[in-house]
């Protein structure tokens, strides 16, 4: 059995390695897709009353699947980016910078995606047998309760998620236009 905190760290490192291999431009598109997913979840749960009512009437497992499913689906499509040929000449000259920026954005994407899925799982009360809820009062439960406020959906609530979307779109316009 592996602790959730260690698994979270492993996912962040894995996404960092993937980001270093893919490059910063493609990882920026993934970041925008994940931030868009957080934005959509926040908007639907805050302002769309029929959606919020229907969501909270569902069992905890279904709530987790709906929230995390939307985010993972958008992240999946973010990773399915086309081949960006116009950046190839620049990448060949600046390979170290490409690697380091891709690593940083990959780490950020791992934090955003794995942290969001973990928070949704925590809010749903760990409704699966695959993940065991930590026993209250243990060191793991204390670590998790200290880390939960710093996971992305906790930090990027309304209105902060609006600013995150704005910053991501500014970067996309500067890089790709």
N, C-alpha and C positions, 0 to 999 in steps of 0.2 A: 504494500500500500504506500502511496506517496502523498505527502502533504499538499494541500491546495496552494499554499504559498510557493512551494518549490515548483510545482507544475506551472504556476503563473510565470515565474521567472524563466522556466525552460521555454515556454511559448514566446516570451519576449525575445530571448536569445535566438530562437529558431527564426522568428520573423526578421530579426536583425540580419542574420546570415542570408536569408532570402532577399532582403532589401539590398544588401551589398552586391549580390550577384545580378540583380535586375537593374539597378541604377536608380538614381534619384528622380528622374523624370517620370518613370513608370510608378514608382512608389508614391509620388505626389498625387497621382490619379487615384491610387488606393486610399490614401489619406482623405481625399475629398469624398470618396464613396462612403467611407466609414463615418465621417462627420455628417454627411447627408443622411445616413441611416439614423444616427443619434438625433438629428434635427427632426426627422419624420416621426420617430417614436415620441419625442417630446411634444411635438405639435399635436399629434393624434391623441395622446393621453391628456393633454391640457385643455385643448380648445374644442375638440370634437366630442361632444357629450355622448351621442349614441355609441361611438366607438369605445369610449372609456367605460361606459356602463356595460356594454357587451363583453369587454375584455375582463372586467373585474367580476363578472358573473360566472366566468369560466373557472374550471379547476386550476390549481396552481401550476400544474405541468403544462397545460395549454397556454397559460399566460406566458410562461417561459419560452415555449416553442414559438409563439407569435412574435414576441419581442426580439428574441435572439435570431429567429429565422429571417426576419426582415434585415437585420444587420449583417448576418452572414451572407445572405443572398446578394446584398449590395457590395459587400467586400469581394465576393466571388467574381462578380461582374467587373469590379475594379481591377482585379488581377488578370482579367481577360483583355488586356489592352492590346491595341495593334502595335506592330513594329514601327517605332518612331525613327524613320530613316534620316530625317533632317538633323538629328542630333548625333549621328554616327561619326562624322568628321571631328566634331568637338570632343566626343567621348574618347576617341583614340588618343588625342593629345593630352587630355586631362584625366587619365585613368585613376590616379590615386584620389583625386577630389571626387570623382564619380563614385568610387568605392566607399569613401567615408560618408558622403552625403546620403548615399543609398542605405548604408548601415544605420545612420541616425534616423532616417525616415522609416526604415524597416522596424527599428526598435519602437518608434512612436506608434506605428501601425499595430505591432504586437500588443503594446500597452492598451491602445484604444479598443482593439477587437477582443482580446482575451479578457481584459478588465471589464468590458461591457457585458460579455457573456457571463462572466463570473458574478457580477452584480445582479444581473437578471436571475441567475440561478439562486443566489442568496436571498433575493426578495421573494422568490417562489418557495423558499423553505427547503431547497434541495429535494425536489419531488421525484428523484430517480434513485434506483438502487446502485447505480454506477458511482455515485458520489455520496459519501457518508457525511452527514452533518456532524461537525465537531461537537464534542461534549462540552457543555457550558462549564467555564471555570478552568479548562485546561489551557496549556500554553498556546496550542494551535488556535483555540477559540479566541484567546486574547489577541494573538497576532492578526487574525482575520478581522476582528472588530476594530482594531487600530488601522487596518488597511482599507476597509470598506469606504470610509468617507473620501478616500483619494482615488477611487475608481472613476472612470470617465463619465458615466451617467450622473454620478453624484456631483462632479465638478462642472459638467456642462448642462446644467439645467437652464430653463428660461430665466433670464435673458442672455446668459453667457453663451448658449449654443448659437444665438444669432450672431454674436461677434465671431465665433469660430467659423461659421459658414462664410461670413464676409471675408475673413482673413484667408481662408482656403481659396475662395474665388479670386481674390486679388493675386495670390501666387499663381493660380492657373492662367489668369489673363497675362501676367508678366512673363511667364515661361512659354506659353504656347501661342500667344498671339503676336 
